[in-house]
Amino acid sequence: QVQLVESGGGLVQPGGSLRLSCAASGSIDNAYVMGWYRQAPGKQRELVASITGREITNYQDSVKGRFTISRDNAKNTLYLQMNSLKPEDTAVYYCNANYKTYPFGTYWGQGTQVTVSS
């Protein structure tokens, strides 16, 4: 089992920046892909960005050029740097880790709220 704990959310003005962190209770070395998802009120959860074990990244079109996903395996932590934030980025952000080897399966954090408003 792996527990994921997100932090770094909050209230920010449009155009501002936030850095989300997702700390894992165990090693993320074997997590073949990790990702950040978000869910706005009344909407389905959607993938924002993902990163493989070889650090190949993928972004939703709406955040390309503004968000950067990264992982630090030594610290067992996933990050999401969010710049030029827009009101439409407001959502609960969740981190996700996927393992094909031990501890096997898909794990989710509890989420952190990001609110972009003036």
Helices and strands as residue ranges (DSSP letters): E 4-7, E 10-12, E 18-24, E 31-39, E 46-52, E 57-59, G 61-63, E 67-72, G 73-75, E 77-82, G 87-89, E 91-99, E 105-108, E 112-116
